């Protein structure tokens, strides 16, 4: 049983617990104020998922630790997903995205937007959309629209269901989800070919860089996700990597000047471009 805890901001933590003893299933907890509480929240999600198995265990303590005849059948007990109330479409979508990304998801990598349908104190319902920036290339910008429901929770589950079916129907994403986590590539050696190799290699601001523009270029902030974001150049830039990510340029907060740590959508900035194994930054 492995816990992975990520810190968000100054006082928020989220943990993901991986159950290698149960086919590697993973469960994410709620945001918490301490790492210990975050791990407890993740454990509670796992306990909810296996509530049926737990309730089927015999009461009382056995006199001796003895393996039952016929093998350890108890360890193989698994509730079908369709009968497990804890495995909602949102949970299943989150788990599938983590399998594809080969890492725990960060805040803002599954984005739900719920709108009220109708006006007044008695709206006709709610409708949600979900976008998955954690997925590779064009999948990161796709928008999945759910059906209209009477409450926000059901509306979000509907949007998650639409996204889950689309991702599960894509053979390349499913193959990527089934791949094992690759070993760290040796220096100077690429981790793979095509977009799959790009996605599985470690990203971020610490990759080796090659400066491609000494002069500052004007750009507009498209979106900001806490520690990084995407900008769009106002003028075309001739470079083989400029066609990646639909022309978006990666920007990390450690590259911001004058002590800034975030940017606002639509803000104008001046950037000097570099290229790494993922594209322009």
Secondary structure, DSSP 8 states (H G I E B T S, - for coil): -EEEEEEETTTEEEEEEEEGGGTTEEEE---BSSHHHHHHHHHHHHHHHTHHHHHTS-SS--SS----TTS--GGG----GGG-TT--HHHHHHHHHHHHHTS---TTSSEEEEEEES-SSS-SEEEEEEE-TTS-GGGGG-EEE---BSSHHHHHHHHHHHHHHHHHH-HHHHHHHHS-------TT--S-SHHHHHHHS--STTS--EE--SS-EEEEEEEE-SSEEEEEESS----GGGGGGGGEEEEEGGG-STT-----TT-EEEE--EEETTEE-
